[in-house]
Amino acid sequence: MSGERKEWRQNLPLEAQQRRETFARFGLAMYQAQCVERQVAILLATTHNQQFLQTAPEDRDRFFDAEFSKTMGRLVRDLRQQTTPAPEFESRLRRAVELRNWLSHHYFWERAGSILTWDGREKMISELQEAADFLDEVDGELTAIGEEWFERAGGSREAIESELARYLRGKNA
């Protein structure tokens, strides 16, 4: 395929389209779970790390790398040691960890029969969208908390955007 791009959209039978949609929704839910996981890691690397703002920007990756190497459960435990989330948010964080682990380790095994039927896949699509929506909300809450804490610690919106841009350039995004 020298330079040409194969078209991924195909005229598929309805059942195949539904299967594709099921897997796409699973991918979206896992993406949102990873966003939550990374956002907790970012909070720990930045807002709960007094050294972060005192360190040269080019040396800050070590803080991110240390947190990004942890599991989501470990990250949330570490966050609890640094702060006391409101009970409702604590419950949402706990649910996010459980949901992420269930999606990663058990989802398709528990839905092995459902994926074989039209109605089962419809139910899966719905529950996967609900999971993605919930995880997106938690990610948004964590992002807002991080921005607020960072600004209170002396950081600025410009510093956040600059750090994000630098990080993305370094990761070739």
SULWO-V644910 format. One record per pair of residues at least 12 apart in sequence whose C-alpha atoms are under 7 Angstrom apart, sorted by the first residue. I is the first residue (numbers start at 1). J is the second residue. D is the distance in whole Angstrom. If there is no record, write none. Layout:
i/j/d
I/J/D
I/J/D
//
This chain:
i/j/d
22/121/6
22/124/7
22/125/5
25/125/6
25/128/6
25/129/6
26/128/6
28/132/6
29/128/6
29/129/7
29/131/6
29/132/4
32/132/6
32/135/5
32/136/6
33/100/6
33/135/6
35/139/6
36/135/7
36/138/7
36/139/5
37/72/5
38/68/7
39/139/7
39/142/6
39/143/7
40/75/6
40/76/7
41/67/5
41/68/6
41/75/6
42/64/7
43/146/6
44/67/7
44/79/7
45/63/5
45/64/6
45/67/6
47/146/7
47/149/6
47/150/5
48/82/7
72/97/6
73/97/6
96/135/6
//
